[in-house]
Amino acid sequence: DIVMTQTPLSSPVTLGQPASISCRSSQSLVHSDGNTYLSWLQQRPGQPPRLLIYKISNRLSGVPDRFSGSGAGTEFTLKISRVEAEDVGVYYCMQSTHFPRTFGQGTRVEIK
Amino acid sequence: QVQLMQSGAEVKKPGASVKVSCKASGYTFTNYAVHWVRQAPGQSLEWMAWIDPANGNTRYSQHFQGRVTTTRDTSASTAYMDLSSLTSEDTAVYYCGRATSSGSYDYWGQGTLVTVSS
């Protein structure tokens, strides 16, 4: 199975300041079709996960542009340019290139 | 609007089976795969299974050693997930998710809490 490793596991951030989460996969996530199926999900307390970004850097419709994704191969990053109170929650990276699909351990974003 | 509505919470005894349903609305059910993912208390997400509602093709995580089965009823726009031989380690919230062609899950069910306890 592909292991997805996120760092940090916890990120206390001041409102209005940036946050960055890294995700590393144990194998390349480049599919044979040339795409890289790496997504980022947000989970607020007591809610199901919510898709933010797919294929490394594509924001789902309705996702604020303060969220951005980047990376390639095995190294990926989610950035929040200016953290707002509603961004509190746990963020997961997920790979859909290989079966079984696998997720990172999660990074908790909280306000200082 | 797209919705995935899951069945209600369940309490099961060890050794029993549970069946969770996921009713889709607001889109053509057979156009998107449905995946099943679970989350144990305080833990990350774990992928379980996938079904293509158009033809019934499935794929399963080997971690469940044949205990999980997913089916669908296209007339009811509903996918189902059966998990057998339950143990306390199966206590979790079970989610269904709609898979897009980009491999991500753009819509999720609200989750179904399954508690396994003697």
Interface residues (C-beta under 8 A of the other chain):
Chain A: N35 Y37 S39 L41 P48 P49 R50 L51 Y54 K55 N58 L60 Y92 M94 S96 T97 F99 P100 R101 T102 F103 G104 Q105 G106
Chain B: H35 V37 S44 L45 E46 W47 W50 R59 S61 Q62 H63 Y95 G97 A99 T100 S102 G103 S104 Y105 D106 W108 G109 Q110 G111
